[in-house]
Amino acid sequence: MDRELLGEFLRARREALQPEDVGLPRGPRRRTSGLRREEVAALSGVSADYYSRIEQSRGAVPSEQVLAAIAQGLHLTLEERDRLVELAGHALPRRVRRSDHINAGLMRILDGLADAPAQVENVLGVTLRQTRLAAALLGDETAYTGPQRARVYRWFTDPRSRDRIPEEDHDRHGRTLTARLAAVHAQTGPTSPAGELAAGLRGRSPEFARLWDEHPVLGPYCEPKRLNHPEVGLVELHGQTLLDPDQYQALTVFTAVPGTESAERLRLLAVVGSV
């Protein structure tokens, strides 16, 4: 680990970022060039003291998990994240497994959608980042660990994951999730993360095994998604998706048709969710 270069690298990237780049207000009294250390710490989900120690070449060697969080907070590119990992003395992760790092451009778009229900997920259906309204609408999908991070795994193994989907939509929803996993599996093979996920589900869920053996295929477009929200009631949404093919990630923004009851309920949720 090269502590001095690691600190210099972090400081240079921090000072190159402006508050507007990460969705923060500038404020009338700001004198600092770039972001403050405490702002980077908050964006990364670590304490300000811990981040300061790393940047000042002090303290313990940061783990790969902490480095990934800091890389995300600083909106680093994949190449910059690789450099950060190398400076900390860790081996570079295989590119095929780097789909948890959100592209800086995609992050900027998400930051600009702070007042909309939007989220970024990877090819396995793992939600990587949500706006506040998306978390209020769908629940916090970033808090899971292990295979439960994948929405398809939760759907077939945890009955609570079905609470917000009307019962009459369960079969279609499960079939769609299975078809998405099957499409990734076909592209990446049985030894890939998608293959491991499918094998694990086949052993745990007879419902998944039945659907999997039917070889479902996604249609040309996604039908409207209906959610039975516990506070505002039934909401019908359309998901508009921006794909990032280099990262195998998707940014989805959920909208309701203007003038409908669903649109009014979504506006209500924006108020309720902020209380």
C-alpha positions as CSV (number, residue, x, y, z in Angstrom):
1,M,0.0,0.0,0.0
2,D,1.3,3.4,-1.0
3,R,-0.3,5.6,1.7
4,E,1.1,8.9,0.4
5,L,0.1,8.4,-3.2
6,L,-3.3,7.1,-2.0
7,G,-3.9,10.2,0.0
8,E,-2.7,12.4,-2.9
9,F,-5.0,10.6,-5.3
10,L,-8.1,11.0,-3.1
11,R,-7.3,14.7,-2.4
12,A,-6.9,15.4,-6.1
13,R,-10.2,13.7,-7.0
14,R,-12.0,15.4,-4.2
15,E,-10.8,18.9,-5.1
16,A,-11.7,18.3,-8.8
17,L,-15.4,17.7,-7.9
18,Q,-17.8,20.6,-7.4
19,P,-21.0,20.3,-5.2
20,E,-23.1,20.5,-8.3
21,D,-21.4,17.4,-9.7
22,V,-22.8,15.2,-6.9
23,G,-26.1,16.9,-6.4
24,L,-25.1,19.1,-3.4
25,P,-26.0,22.8,-3.0
26,R,-23.1,25.1,-3.2
27,G,-24.2,27.6,-0.5
28,P,-23.2,31.3,-0.4
29,R,-20.3,30.9,2.1
30,R,-18.3,28.1,0.4
31,R,-14.6,28.9,0.0
32,T,-13.3,25.4,-0.4
33,S,-12.1,24.4,-3.9
34,G,-14.0,21.2,-4.6
35,L,-15.7,19.1,-2.1
36,R,-15.0,19.1,1.6
37,R,-13.8,15.9,3.3
38,E,-16.9,15.6,5.3
39,E,-19.0,15.8,2.2
40,V,-17.1,13.0,0.5
41,A,-17.4,10.9,3.7
42,A,-21.2,11.4,3.8
43,L,-21.5,10.5,0.1
44,S,-19.4,7.4,0.7
45,G,-21.2,6.3,3.9
46,V,-18.1,6.4,6.1
47,S,-17.2,8.7,9.0
48,A,-15.5,12.0,8.3
49,D,-12.7,11.1,10.7
50,Y,-12.1,7.8,8.9
51,Y,-12.0,9.3,5.5
52,S,-9.7,12.1,6.7
53,R,-7.2,9.5,8.1
54,I,-7.1,7.8,4.7
55,E,-6.6,11.0,2.8
56,Q,-3.9,12.2,5.3
57,S,-2.0,8.9,4.9
58,R,-2.9,7.7,8.4
59,G,-4.8,4.8,9.8
60,A,-5.4,1.2,8.8
61,V,-5.5,-0.1,5.2
62,P,-9.0,0.5,3.9
63,S,-10.9,-2.6,2.9
64,E,-12.1,-3.2,-0.7
65,Q,-15.6,-2.6,0.4
66,V,-14.7,0.8,1.8
67,L,-12.7,1.7,-1.3
68,A,-15.7,0.8,-3.5
69,A,-17.9,3.1,-1.4
70,I,-15.4,6.0,-1.6
71,A,-15.0,5.4,-5.4
72,Q,-18.8,5.7,-5.7
73,G,-18.9,8.8,-3.5
74,L,-16.2,10.5,-5.6
75,H,-18.0,9.4,-8.9
76,L,-14.8,7.7,-10.1
77,T,-14.6,6.1,-13.5
78,L,-13.8,2.4,-13.6
79,E,-10.2,3.2,-14.5
80,E,-9.9,5.6,-11.6
81,R,-11.4,3.0,-9.2
82,D,-8.8,0.5,-10.4
83,R,-6.1,3.0,-9.6
84,L,-7.5,3.6,-6.1
85,V,-7.6,-0.2,-5.5
86,E,-4.0,-0.6,-6.6
87,L,-2.8,2.2,-4.5
88,A,-4.4,0.6,-1.4
89,G,-2.5,-2.6,-2.2
90,H,-5.5,-4.8,-3.2
91,A,-5.6,-7.0,-6.3
92,L,-7.8,-5.7,-9.1
93,P,-11.2,-7.3,-9.3
94,R,-12.1,-9.2,-12.5
95,R,-13.9,-6.9,-14.9
96,V,-16.8,-9.2,-15.2
97,R,-17.6,-8.8,-11.6
98,R,-17.3,-5.0,-11.5
99,S,-20.9,-4.3,-12.3
100,D,-21.5,-2.9,-8.8
101,H,-19.6,0.3,-9.7
102,I,-22.0,2.8,-11.2
103,N,-20.6,4.7,-14.2
104,A,-19.9,8.4,-13.3
105,G,-22.1,9.6,-16.1
106,L,-25.0,7.5,-14.9
107,M,-24.5,8.8,-11.4
108,R,-24.7,12.4,-12.6
109,I,-28.0,11.6,-14.3
110,L,-29.3,9.9,-11.1
111,D,-28.2,12.9,-9.0
112,G,-30.3,15.1,-11.3
113,L,-33.4,13.0,-10.6
114,A,-33.5,13.5,-6.8
115,D,-37.2,14.4,-6.9
116,A,-38.2,11.4,-9.0
117,P,-38.5,7.7,-8.3
118,A,-35.4,6.4,-10.0
119,Q,-32.8,3.7,-9.4
120,V,-29.8,2.0,-10.9
121,E,-29.5,-1.7,-11.0
122,N,-27.1,-4.2,-12.5
123,V,-27.8,-7.0,-15.0
124,L,-28.7,-9.4,-12.2
125,G,-31.4,-7.1,-10.9
126,V,-29.4,-5.9,-7.9
127,T,-30.4,-2.3,-7.0
128,L,-27.2,-0.3,-6.5
129,R,-28.6,3.2,-5.8
130,Q,-32.0,4.6,-5.3
131,T,-33.4,8.1,-5.0
132,R,-35.4,9.0,-1.9
133,L,-38.7,8.6,-3.7
134,A,-37.7,5.3,-5.2
135,A,-37.0,3.9,-1.7
136,A,-40.3,5.3,-0.5
137,L,-42.1,3.7,-3.4
138,L,-40.4,0.3,-3.6
139,G,-38.7,0.0,-0.2
140,D,-35.0,0.1,0.4
141,E,-33.6,-2.4,-2.1
142,T,-30.0,-1.6,-1.4
143,A,-29.9,-3.0,2.2
144,Y,-29.8,-6.7,1.3
145,T,-26.7,-8.9,1.4
146,G,-25.7,-12.2,-0.3
147,P,-28.0,-13.7,-3.0
148,Q,-31.0,-11.7,-1.6
149,R,-29.5,-8.6,-3.2
150,A,-31.0,-9.9,-6.4
151,R,-34.7,-9.1,-6.8
152,V,-35.4,-12.4,-8.5
153,Y,-33.9,-14.3,-5.6
154,R,-36.1,-12.4,-3.1
155,W,-39.2,-13.0,-5.1
156,F,-38.9,-16.7,-5.1
157,T,-37.5,-17.2,-1.5
158,D,-39.0,-14.4,0.6
159,P,-42.9,-14.0,0.7
160,R,-42.5,-10.5,2.0
161,S,-41.0,-9.4,-1.3
162,R,-44.5,-9.9,-2.9
163,D,-46.4,-7.7,-0.5
164,R,-46.5,-4.7,-2.9
165,I,-47.4,-6.6,-6.0
166,P,-51.2,-7.3,-6.4
167,E,-51.8,-11.1,-6.2
168,E,-53.3,-11.3,-9.6
169,D,-50.0,-10.0,-11.0
170,H,-47.7,-12.5,-9.2
171,D,-47.5,-15.1,-12.0
172,R,-46.7,-12.5,-14.7
173,H,-44.1,-10.8,-12.4
174,G,-42.4,-14.1,-11.5
175,R,-42.3,-15.1,-15.2
176,T,-40.7,-11.7,-16.2
177,L,-38.1,-12.0,-13.5
178,T,-37.2,-15.5,-14.6
179,A,-37.0,-14.5,-18.2
180,R,-34.6,-11.7,-17.4
181,L,-32.3,-14.0,-15.5
182,A,-32.5,-16.6,-18.3
183,A,-31.5,-14.0,-20.8
184,V,-28.4,-13.1,-18.8
185,H,-27.6,-16.7,-18.2
186,A,-27.7,-17.4,-21.9
187,Q,-25.2,-14.6,-22.5
188,T,-22.8,-15.4,-19.7
189,G,-23.0,-19.2,-19.1
190,P,-23.7,-21.6,-16.2
191,T,-20.5,-20.7,-14.3
192,S,-21.3,-17.0,-14.3
193,P,-23.0,-15.2,-11.4
194,A,-26.3,-15.6,-13.3
195,G,-25.7,-19.3,-13.5
196,E,-24.9,-19.6,-9.8
197,L,-28.0,-17.6,-9.0
198,A,-30.2,-19.8,-11.2
199,A,-28.8,-23.0,-9.8
200,G,-29.4,-21.7,-6.2
201,L,-33.0,-20.8,-7.0
202,R,-33.7,-24.1,-8.7
203,G,-32.7,-25.9,-5.5
204,R,-34.9,-23.6,-3.3
205,S,-38.0,-22.8,-5.3
206,P,-40.2,-25.3,-7.2
207,E,-42.0,-22.4,-8.7
208,F,-38.8,-21.0,-10.1
209,A,-37.7,-24.4,-11.4
210,R,-41.1,-24.8,-13.2
211,L,-40.8,-21.4,-14.8
212,W,-37.2,-21.9,-15.7
213,D,-37.9,-25.2,-17.4
214,E,-40.5,-23.4,-19.6
215,H,-37.7,-21.2,-21.0
216,P,-39.6,-17.9,-20.8
217,V,-38.5,-15.0,-23.1
218,L,-39.0,-11.3,-22.5
219,G,-41.5,-9.5,-24.8
220,P,-40.7,-6.4,-26.8
221,Y,-41.5,-4.1,-24.0
222,C,-42.4,-4.1,-20.3
223,E,-46.0,-3.8,-19.3
224,P,-47.1,-1.2,-16.7
225,K,-46.0,-2.1,-13.2
226,R,-48.7,-2.1,-10.5
227,L,-47.8,-1.5,-6.9
228,N,-50.1,-1.7,-3.9
229,H,-48.3,0.8,-1.6
230,P,-49.2,0.5,2.1
231,E,-49.6,4.3,2.5
232,V,-51.0,5.6,-0.8
233,G,-52.7,2.5,-2.3
234,L,-52.6,1.1,-5.8
235,V,-50.2,2.9,-8.2
236,E,-49.8,2.0,-11.9
237,L,-46.3,3.0,-13.1
238,H,-44.3,2.9,-16.3
239,G,-40.6,2.3,-16.1
240,Q,-38.4,4.3,-18.6
241,T,-35.0,2.7,-18.8
242,L,-31.6,4.1,-19.8
243,L,-29.1,1.3,-20.5
244,D,-25.3,1.6,-19.9
245,P,-24.0,-1.3,-22.1
246,D,-20.4,-1.0,-20.9
247,Q,-21.4,-1.6,-17.3
248,Y,-24.4,-3.9,-17.9
249,Q,-26.5,-1.5,-15.8
250,A,-29.8,0.2,-16.2
251,L,-31.2,3.5,-14.8
252,T,-34.9,3.2,-14.5
253,V,-37.3,6.2,-13.8
254,F,-40.8,5.4,-12.8
255,T,-43.6,7.6,-14.0
256,A,-47.4,7.7,-13.9
257,V,-49.6,9.0,-16.6
258,P,-50.4,12.7,-15.9
259,G,-53.9,13.4,-14.7
260,T,-54.5,9.9,-13.4
261,E,-55.2,8.7,-9.8
262,S,-51.8,7.0,-9.9
263,A,-50.0,10.3,-10.7
264,E,-51.8,12.0,-7.7
265,R,-50.9,9.1,-5.4
266,L,-47.2,9.4,-6.6
267,R,-47.3,13.1,-5.7
268,L,-48.8,12.3,-2.3
269,L,-46.0,9.7,-1.7
270,A,-43.4,12.4,-2.4
271,V,-44.9,14.4,0.5
272,V,-45.5,11.4,2.8
273,G,-42.0,10.0,2.2
274,S,-40.3,13.2,3.1
275,V,-42.0,13.5,6.5
